[in-house]
């Protein structure tokens, strides 16, 4: 019968064989929508102070964003939407709000109460005569605060944010570096 006439001929030209295969276009991944946090930093109860040296930062574990601060203790931060810890420091005081949702649909007001900083104290033992350096960094961050253990092995890392979790790294010449993870300030021992 006429089977060969019913089938269409499948021949491609050289140009068609060498042409790139068209790809479906994909939309670029959405960027984080902008959000705003704003509020006021309050001095410790009964204290009056100048806010000239006030620093306020929002930290989501991957990035830190510094706020614009005003002489009366108010602040504002424009940042990508997400979950942040907002920390204020002024002179020897510190304050933090640990979990603030910055949403793109509206600004979020935050009040931060300043107070005394936390201390992590302890004792470390190593070879005689070796100076041991103790470094504290917020868990998952690389910025560190250093101190050197005394001759008796006692150490104290001060000016820490109460309630924050720190990793402690111990190192010295001729020693293996050791890290103690997830120490919540304040801590003693």
N, C-alpha and C positions, 0 to 999 in steps of 0.2 A: 504494500500500500504506500501512501504518501507520508510516511513518518518523517523522512528527512526534510520534507518541505515545511512541516509544522514546527521544527526546532529552529530558533533564530541562530544565526552565525555569531560566535563569540570570538572575535578577533580584536586585539587591542593594538593601537599604534605604539611605536617606540616612545613617543612623547607621553602617552598615557601610562606606560610601564615605568617611566622614570620620574613622573610627577610625584611630589610628596603626598602622602595620605592626609587628607584634611582631618584635623582634630576638633573635637568639640571644645568650644571655649568655656572656660570655667571662670566664675567670678572670683575676684581676689578675696582672700579671707577678710572678714570685717575687722577693722581696727577697733580697739577698745574705745567705747564711747566716752567723751569727756564727762567728768563729774567735778563737784566742788564740795570741799569741807571748809567750814568756817566756825569760829567760836571765840572763846575767851579763856585765857590762862589766869588762874586765881592764885594769889600768894598763899603761903601757909596761914592758917587761922591766927589772927592777932598780929600779923606782920604787914608792914607797908613797905613797898619797894618800888624802884624804878624798873621798867621793863626794857631799858635800853639794850641790854645784852641777851635778851630772850631769843631762844632758838626753838622752833617747832618743826618736826619732821613727821612725815607719814611713811610707813615702811610696810610693804606687802611680802617681804621675804625675797623678792627678786629685784626690787628697786626701792630707792629712798628718794622722796620728793620733799624739798624744803619749802616751808610756807613763807608768805609775806607777812611780816609782823608789824604791829602798830604800837606807838608809845603807851597806849592805855592797856596793853595786854591782849588786844584782839588779834586774830590771825585769819588768813584765808589761804587755801591751797587748791589749785586747779590740777587735776590728775586723772589718769584713766580710771574708769569704774573698776571697783574691786573691793576686797576686804583688807583693811589696814590697821596697824597699831600706830597710834598717834602719840608722840613723845615730846614733852616740853622740858627744856633745861634752862636754868637761870642761876648764875653764880653756883652755889653748892646745892641748890634744890633741883628736884626732878619730879616729873609727874607723867602718867601715861594712862591712856584709855586703850585697852588691849585689842578690841575687835570692833572696828567701825566700818559699816558698809557704806561705801561711796557709790551712789547710784546715779545714772545719767539723767533720770527723770526729774530729780530735784536735789537741791543742796542739802547738806546735813550739818546740823549745828552740834558742836562738841564743846563741853566744858572740861578743862584739865586742872585739877587741883595739885599744886606743887607741895612737896614735902621733903623730908630728909631722904637722901639716897640710901641704897642698900649696900651691904658689904658681904663678900664671900670670903670666909676665913678658913684656914686649914693648916695642915702640917704635911710636909713632904720630906721623904728621906732618900738620900742618894749617897754616892761615895764621899768619903771625908774630903773636905777641901774643895769640892766642886760647887760652884755657884749655880743654882737652879733658877731658871727664869720661868715664871708662871704667866701665861697669857690667857685672858678671857675675851671671848668673842660671842656676840649673839649667835645662838644656834643657827647654823646654816650661812653665816656671814663671814667675811674675811677681815673686816676691821677689828683690830685687837687693842686691848688695854693691857700693858705689861706691868709686872712687879717682880722683884727678886726676893726669893725666900731668904730669911735671916739665917745666921749660922746654926740656930737650933731647928731649922726647917719650917718655922712659922711663916705664913704669908697672909696678906689681906689685900684684896682687890676692892677698892672703894669706888664711889661715885657710880654705882650701878643702879639700874631701874628696878624698883621692887616689883616682883611678879614676873619679870622677864626670865627666859631660859638662856643659859650661857653654856658654851663648851670651854673647858679649861685644858690648856695644853702645857705640859711640863717638858722642858728641854734644858740640856746643859752639855758642856764639852765631854765627849767620850760616852755619852748616854744615848739610849734609844729615846726618841720623842714619844711621849705617851699623852693621849687625849682622854679626858673624862667628860663624857657628853651629858647634856641635859641637866645642868645644875640650876635650880631655880633660886634667884636671889630674893631675900637674904639667905645665907647658909653658913653654918658654923660646923667645922669638923670635917 
